[in-house]
Amino acid sequence: MTAQSFPVTEIVATRRPTRKDAARNYDALLAAAREAFAEHGAEASLEDIARRAGVGIGTLYRNFPTRRHLFETVYADEVNTLVRVAGEVADREPWDALAAWLDRFAGYMVTKRAVREALNGESEIFVACRESMYAAGGPLFTRAQEAGEARADMDFTDLLRMVAGITATAFDDDAQRQRVLSIALDGVRTRV
């Protein structure tokens, strides 16, 4: 599995500047936006994002002319990370690979909620991202099922909805979120 097999990779790659300093600013803005959206949702301040990235607001607008452009790029970048992680864990034992990917998926859900507030769920970017995410994570789940390590009476959509429901809850900290996710995944895992 390679990132090139997923169409969503082009969304971020074609927008990223090639000059090193500009690319560094672009990456810093994406990281700052991801963090701000996780903390404040869709209403995160663009000025705060620029400040977190260590750049001026003009640099933010040069890279992301509209708020929507920033939301779409952050969302596509998150999905690209899910695709990359699926490739990185694919050689692990089936359950370990799936659990590692789902852990990253849970982190992605925080950003997705904020971005979804701002974008239409049926936009071209959402459709491309959904297809890429299913193409990356679905085979990990199927492999875990075929190895007898994941329940056969559920499908990948069921699994994603379960994790999404868990991440929609407010937790005291990341350790608590991880513990609750682990408990839920114990219900998915079969004992071999």
C-alpha positions in Angstrom: 0.0 0.0 0.0 1.4 3.4 -0.9 0.1 6.9 -0.3 0.0 7.4 -4.1 -2.8 4.9 -4.3 -5.1 7.3 -2.5 -6.4 10.4 -4.4 -6.6 12.6 -1.2 -2.8 12.8 -1.0 -2.8 15.4 -3.8 -5.0 17.8 -1.8 -2.2 18.7 0.5 0.8 17.9 -1.7 -0.3 20.3 -4.5 -0.9 23.2 -2.0 2.3 22.8 -0.1 5.0 25.4 -1.1 8.3 24.1 -2.4 10.6 26.8 -0.9 12.0 25.4 2.4 11.0 28.4 4.6 7.6 28.7 3.0 7.0 24.9 3.5 8.1 25.2 7.1 5.6 27.9 7.7 2.9 25.9 5.9 3.6 22.9 8.1 3.6 25.0 11.2 0.2 26.5 10.3 -1.3 23.1 9.7 0.0 21.9 13.1 -1.3 25.0 14.8 -4.7 24.8 13.1 -5.0 21.1 14.1 -4.3 22.0 17.7 -6.6 25.1 17.7 -9.5 23.2 16.1 -9.1 20.4 18.7 -9.3 23.0 21.5 -11.8 25.5 20.2 -13.7 23.8 17.4 -14.6 25.5 14.1 -14.6 28.9 15.8 -10.9 28.8 16.4 -9.3 32.2 15.8 -7.2 32.5 12.6 -5.1 35.1 14.5 -4.5 32.5 17.2 -3.5 29.9 14.7 -1.0 32.3 13.1 0.4 33.2 16.5 0.8 29.5 17.5 2.6 28.9 14.2 4.9 31.8 14.8 3.9 33.6 11.7 1.9 36.7 10.8 -1.7 36.6 9.7 -0.6 37.6 6.2 1.4 34.4 5.9 -1.7 32.4 7.0 -3.8 34.1 4.3 -1.1 33.6 1.7 -1.2 29.9 2.3 -4.9 29.5 3.1 -6.8 32.3 1.3 -10.1 31.4 3.1 -11.1 29.7 6.3 -12.6 26.9 4.3 -9.3 26.3 2.5 -7.6 25.9 5.8 -10.3 23.5 7.1 -10.1 21.4 4.0 -6.3 21.2 4.1 -6.2 20.3 7.7 -8.8 17.6 7.2 -7.0 16.1 4.2 -3.7 16.2 6.0 -5.3 14.2 8.9 -6.6 11.6 6.5 -3.2 11.4 4.8 -1.7 10.7 8.2 -4.3 7.9 8.7 -3.3 6.4 5.3 0.4 6.7 6.1 -0.1 5.0 9.5 -2.0 2.2 7.9 1.0 1.5 5.6 3.4 1.8 8.5 1.6 -0.8 10.7 0.5 -3.2 8.0 3.4 -5.6 8.7 2.5 -6.0 12.4 0.3 -8.8 13.7 -3.3 -8.3 12.5 -4.8 -7.1 15.9 -1.8 -5.0 16.7 -1.9 -3.3 13.3 -5.7 -2.6 13.7 -5.3 -1.3 17.3 -2.4 1.0 16.3 -4.4 2.4 13.4 -7.6 2.9 15.6 -5.6 4.7 18.2 -4.5 7.3 15.5 -8.1 7.3 14.2 -9.4 8.3 17.6 -7.0 11.3 17.5 -8.2 12.2 14.1 -11.8 12.2 15.2 -11.2 15.3 17.4 -10.1 17.3 14.4 -12.8 15.9 12.2 -15.6 17.1 14.5 -14.3 20.7 14.3 -13.8 20.6 10.6 -17.1 18.9 9.9 -18.8 21.8 11.6 -17.4 24.1 9.0 -17.7 22.0 5.8 -20.4 20.1 4.1 -20.1 16.4 4.8 -20.8 15.6 1.2 -18.2 17.9 -0.3 -15.7 16.5 -2.8 -12.9 16.7 -0.2 -15.0 14.7 2.4 -15.9 12.1 -0.2 -12.3 11.6 -1.3 -11.1 11.6 2.4 -13.7 9.0 3.3 -12.7 6.7 0.4 -9.1 7.0 1.3 -9.7 6.3 5.0 -11.8 3.2 4.3 -9.2 2.0 1.7 -6.5 2.4 4.3 -8.1 1.1 7.5 -10.6 -1.4 6.0 -8.0 -4.0 5.0 -6.5 -3.9 8.5 -9.9 -4.8 10.0 -10.5 -7.5 7.4 -7.1 -9.0 8.1 -7.8 -9.0 11.9 -11.2 -10.7 11.2 -9.6 -13.3 8.9 -7.0 -14.1 11.5 -9.9 -14.7 14.0 -8.8 -11.8 16.1 -11.7 -9.5 15.5 -15.5 -10.2 15.7 -17.0 -11.4 12.5 -20.4 -10.1 13.3 -19.5 -6.4 12.7 -18.2 -4.5 9.7 -15.6 -1.7 9.4 -18.3 1.0 9.5 -19.6 -0.4 12.8 -16.1 -0.2 14.2 -15.5 3.4 13.1 -18.8 4.5 14.5 -18.0 2.9 17.9 -14.6 4.7 18.1 -16.2 7.9 16.9 -18.8 7.7 19.6 -16.1 7.1 22.2 -14.1 10.1 21.1 -17.2 12.3 21.1 -17.2 12.1 24.9 -15.2 14.5 27.0 -12.3 12.9 28.9 -10.2 14.2 31.8 -7.0 13.5 29.8 -5.6 11.4 27.0 -4.8 8.5 29.4 -8.5 8.2 30.2 -9.5 8.3 26.5 -7.0 5.6 25.8 -8.2 3.4 28.7 -11.9 3.7 27.5 -10.9 3.0 23.9 -9.0 -0.1 25.1 -12.0 -1.3 27.1 -14.2 -0.9 24.0 -11.7 -2.7 21.7 -11.7 -5.6 24.2 -15.3 -6.1 23.1 -14.2 -6.2 19.4 -11.3 -8.6 19.9 -11.9 -12.3 20.0 -9.8 -14.5 22.2 -7.8 -16.8 20.0 
